[in-house]
């Protein structure tokens, strides 16, 4: 297109703000919707979002507003960065203001707890005629906001659509690979959060790096099994949105899910900690695995620990005492 693309971002948290600033830095006209008027004022006046991205300068062309309709009007692309468990309510509230012809890319990772739906399936029930996509991969908001090199995957049911979205979002430091395996991209993004809690809990409890590596590796086997059962392609699970995201999320306290697991393993007070999507996803992920007859003992153990049905020590003992078998 000859004019600068107009990109709308729904969500003024860390990831939404980072994506908005990145898209503006890449030469797009970007408008961001946030409920909090103080966040809107800070982005517009000081080009900062100190609540979620402290100390990081945002691109001055990023414009914020608390009027969703105004943000999405005449948009070429909508990036939805609303947390997974709040997405259904937000879509019901905003559906009449979302332009039907504009591609709608979901940037939140998770499985809705009440329905067991992936985010694209959830949105499709509310916006049945919308062209839907997903963006996922190994990426921290602070890295993207600072312009550090990052590669992600963009998915849509139609490959040509995924290609167009990837081209629109890619820039010198933000590279998008494209795929039409929407399910695979979403499964990887959702389940890696659950496994990151397990990895963090192992380190927090003092089980050591060997246990952490074993949990991540065997957890990846479970992720592949769930993905296969739901129709994901193996190459997607082995790519950025699967293995790549898992490696990042399970390796550093910068990950909120890994950090939550660390605190859990150390026995710290978890009240008021930042949102860790794996906490909400673990239970429904374990249910989905059981429903499909999938052997997923690590995912099930995380769900049981978070529900306070077993301790971390009991979970590790149960995992180590499972019958010996060939590695798959």
N, C-alpha and C positions, 0 to 999 in steps of 0.2 A: 504494500500500500504506500502511496506517495506521502501522505501526511504521517505525523508521528502517531503511533497507536495510542489509544487511551485505555489505560488499565485501571480497574477499580479493585480495591482491597477491602474486604469486610473483616474487621478485627484490628484493634489497636494494641494488642499485646506484643510480646517480643518478636514472634515469628511474623505476624502481620506487618509490623513496622519495618522489620528487616527486609522483607520481600518488597515492600513499597519503596523503600529507599534504594534498594538494588535496581528495581525496575526504572526508577527515575534516573539513576546514574547511567543506565543503559540507553537513555535518550527517549523514554516513553513519557507521555503525560499521565501522571499517576494521582489518583484521588483515593483517600483512605477514609473509611467509615469507622468511627469509634463512638461508643455511648458516652464515655466520660468527657465532659466538656473541658476539664483541665488538661487532659491528654491532647485533645484537639488544639487547644490554645498553645500548648508547649511545642507541638510539632510545627505549627504555623509560625510562631513568633521566635522561638529560640532554636528550632530545628533539632530538638532533643526529645527523648522519651525516657526521662530519668527513672521512672518507676520500673520499666522493664528492660531498658538498655542503658544503664547509667554510664555516663562518660563517653558516649559514642555520638559523634556528629552525624546527623542525617542529611541526605541530599536536600538542598534548599528548594528544589522544584517539587518536592513531595507536599501535597496539599491535603489537609485533614478536614473532616466535617462530621457533625453529629446528625446530619440529614441523609439517610440512606438512599432515598430516591434521587437526590441531587448527585450523590456520588456515582450511582450506577447509570445515570442518564447518558445516552450516546456512547456507552462503553464498548470497546472491541473485545474485552476479556475481563472476566470477574474472577478474582482469587478469593476463595472463601476460607478464612483462617479462624473460624469459630470453633472452639473446643468440641470434641466429638460428642460428649454427653449433653451439651447445650445446643447441638445443631438442629435437632427436630423442632424445638421451640422457636429458635431464631428463624428457621425457614417458614414456619407458619406465620410468624409476625411480618416477615419481609417479602413473602411470595408475590404479593400484588405489585411490588416495586422492582422486581427482577425482570429485566427485558428478556423476553422469551427467545429471541434470536441470538443472544450473546453467550458464547461458550462459558461454562461455569466450572472452574477448577477447584476441587476440594484439596485443601492443604493441611487439614487436621488428620491425625492418625488414630484409629481406634475402631472398636466394634460397639454399637449402641447396646448398653447393658439391658435395657428393657425388651428389645426386639430381637437381638442377635444379628442385626443387619450391618453390613459394611456401609460406609458413609455414602457411597454412590447409590446403593440400593435404597437407602433411607431418603436421600434427596429426590430420587426418581419417583418415589411415591407421592411426594408433595409437588414436584415440578416435572410431570411426566413427559413434557415436550421439550425439555431443556437438553442441550448438548452438554454432557458431563465429562469431566476429566479429573485426574488426580495428580498431584505433585508430591513426590516422596524421595528419600535418599539420605545419605549420610551428611547431615548439615546441622550446624548449630547457628542459632539466630545471631549471636554475637559475631561469628566469623563472617556471615553473609553481610551483616550491617557494616562491618569494617572493610568489606571488599576483598576478603581473603579468598583464595581459589577454592571453588566448590563445584561439585558435579552431582546432579540429581537426575531422576527419571520423571518424565511427564507421560501420562497414559490417557488414552481415550479409546472408546470402542472402535472408532474409525482411525486408521493409521494416518491418513492425510490430515485429519484434525489434530492429532497428537503432534505431527510434524509442524503444523502452523503455530501451535502454542509454544512448542520448544523454540522455534525460530524467534518468536516474539519476546520470549523471556531471556534468551541467552545473550551473554555479553562477554567482555574481556576476562572477567573473573568468575562468571557464573555460567556453567555449561549444562545444557539439558539434553539428555538422550531421550528418544521417544519410543513408545511401544503401544500396541493395541491391547495389551494384556492388563486391563484395568483391575481385574480381580487379583492378579498376582502382585501388582504394586501395592494394593491396599492391604492384602494379607501380610506382606512383609512388614509394612509400616506399623500394623497393629500388634503383631505378635512379638516383635523385637522388644517392645516396651516391657512386656511381661518377663521375658528372659533377662532383660537388664536388671530387673528387681532381684532375680535369682542370683545373678553375678555379683551385684553389690552386697547382697545379704551374706554371700559366702565369704567375701573379704571382710565385711564388718564383723562377722562372727569369729573371724580368725582361722578360717579353714585353709587359707593360703591360695597362692596363684595356680597351683596344679588343680585344685578343686574348681576354681573359677574357669579355667580353660576347659575342663571336662564338662561343666554345666553349659557353657556357651556352645561347645561342639555338639553335645547330645541335644541341646535345645534346638540347634539348627536343624537336626534331623526331624524333630517334632514339627518345626515350622514347615519343612518340606512336605511332610506327611499331610498336614492340614491344607497346605496350598494345593497339593495334588488332588485331594478329595473335593476341593471346591472349584477345581478347573484351572488353576494357575499353571503356567508353563514353567518347566524346570529352569530354563535360562533366565527367567525373570527373578525367580527366587535366588539364583546364583549371582544376580547382578547388584546394582547399586541400591535398589529399594529393598533387597532382601539381605544378602550376606553383607553388603557394604554398610547398610544402616545398622545391622546387628553388631558388627565390629566396632563401630564408633560408639554406639549407645552403651555397650557392655564394657567399655574400657576407661572411662573417666568420670569423675564426680561432676564434670560440667553437664553431664546428662542428668536430668531431673529424676528419671526412673532409676538409674544406677545409684544416684545420691540417696534416693528414698530407701533403696535396698541396703545401702551402707548404714543408714540411721537405724533401720529395722534390725540389722544384724548386731549393732552395738547396743541395742536396747534403749535408744534415745526416745524422747517424747516426739511423736509424729504430728502433734497438733499444730495446725497453721503452716505446715510445709507447703512449698509451691506445688501446683498441680502436677501430678505424675499420672499420666493417662493409663499406664499399665495397671494401676490399682483398680480402676473401673473396668478394665478389659479382662483381667485375669479370670474372674468368675465365669463370665459368659464364654470366654475362649475355652475354658475347661469343659463347659457344658456342650459347646459345639463339637469338640473333639470326641466326647463320650457319645453324643448323638450319632456321629458318623462312624463309630467304632474304631476310632484312631487311638493308638497307644501314645499318650503324651504325659508321662509321669512327672516331668519337670513343671509343665504348665499347671497340671493338677495340684502339685505340691505348693506352688506359689499361691494358687487360689485358696488352698486350705490354710496356709500360714496367714494370709491376709484376713481370712474369716475367723482367725484365732481358734481353729479346730485342732491344729497341731503346732508344735514349736519348730524352729529352724533345725534344732538338733534332731528331733524326731523325723523331720522330713529327710535330712541327710542320711540318717540311719536306714530309713525305708528305701531310699534310692540305692544305697550301697548293698543292701541285702536282696535286691531283686535277682531273680534267677539269671545265671550266666547264659550268654547267647552270642551268636555271631554278630559282628558289627555290621549295621546296615546304613 
